């Protein structure tokens, strides 16, 4: 029995194929993410995420700008999925997440992309904005395993994920890379245009941690399993940083977190004066000091 990465064990037992079937059935009356649109995506119907039967891919490449445990020495095999299940007014990739830049790919094509990234020497397959295409990812992964895929899966998400979808990923994903934006449902509605973001994100990150635990790295410092949470500091306390970091500390005193400073106003941020500026050094330093004071495992870019 193969031990690593985790999805190889599921493939050997036949469980991975069953997961694919369960995931695809969720598309018939779509409840893949918390938007719960209930449309039949198997018939290529589209709703909030503007994605039907097949995923769209904007780009894929060895990403060398991620945190070191993710990018390593050869880059992270990043696949940017088009569209998103959120509408963040300050999204820095809005051309992909909201305008849908990219092309539709069948499962065989998506599997080929995974294999290509592995051949390029990438340390992992990094799925960016995957929450609305979990069934399509699993469908392609099964094909990729049959073609020889054997590197870890990174689930790189905004954390607006359904527990049902995440449970289908238990034993499939080795590394979770969630972004926790804020712990305020009203801010989630105002700035990300979704309902109950804080509640859903807390549930999701707890489930991710249950599955894979604290971040573990190999002898080279490259991640092999675990959770690494990203938190982007926003101006004027909109990111509710203290609450976010205290919540993460409750999950685990050893939880890995990247407190990020690279916010800049883009997309529709100009319509919201309170976030229409870059953060100050004092705002970032205060956030970083809070994480260090709590004893969290701070990971930098």
HELIX and SHEET records of a PDB file:
HELIX    1   1 UNK A    6  UNK A   13  1                                   8    
HELIX    2   2 UNK A   15  UNK A   25  1                                  11    
HELIX    3   3 UNK A   41  UNK A   43  5                                   3    
HELIX    4   4 UNK A   68  UNK A   71  1                                   4    
HELIX    5   5 UNK A   94  UNK A   97  1                                   4    
HELIX    6   6 UNK A  107  UNK A  119  1                                  13    
HELIX    7   7 UNK A  134  UNK A  146  1                                  13    
HELIX    8   8 UNK A  163  UNK A  168  1                                   6    
HELIX    9   9 UNK A  185  UNK A  192  1                                   8    
HELIX   10  10 UNK A  197  UNK A  212  1                                  16    
HELIX   11  11 UNK A  235  UNK A  237  5                                   3    
HELIX   12  12 UNK A  241  UNK A  251  1                                  11    
HELIX   13  13 UNK A  269  UNK A  271  5                                   3    
HELIX   14  14 UNK A  273  UNK A  275  5                                   3    
HELIX   15  15 UNK A  281  UNK A  294  1                                  14    
SHEET    1   A 8 UNK A 103  UNK A 104  0                                        
SHEET    2   A 8 UNK A  56  UNK A  63 -1                                        
SHEET    3   A 8 UNK A  76  UNK A  81 -1                                        
SHEET    4   A 8 UNK A 124  UNK A 128  1                                        
SHEET    5   A 8 UNK A 152  UNK A 157  1                                        
SHEET    6   A 8 UNK A 175  UNK A 178  1                                        
SHEET    7   A 8 UNK A 223  UNK A 232  1                                        
SHEET    8   A 8 UNK A 216  UNK A 217 -1                                        
SHEET    1   B 9 UNK A 103  UNK A 104  0                                        
SHEET    2   B 9 UNK A  56  UNK A  63 -1                                        
SHEET    3   B 9 UNK A  76  UNK A  81 -1                                        
SHEET    4   B 9 UNK A 124  UNK A 128  1                                        
SHEET    5   B 9 UNK A 152  UNK A 157  1                                        
SHEET    6   B 9 UNK A 175  UNK A 178  1                                        
SHEET    7   B 9 UNK A 223  UNK A 232  1                                        
SHEET    8   B 9 UNK A 256  UNK A 260  1                                        
SHEET    9   B 9 UNK A 297  UNK A 298  1                                        
END                                                                             
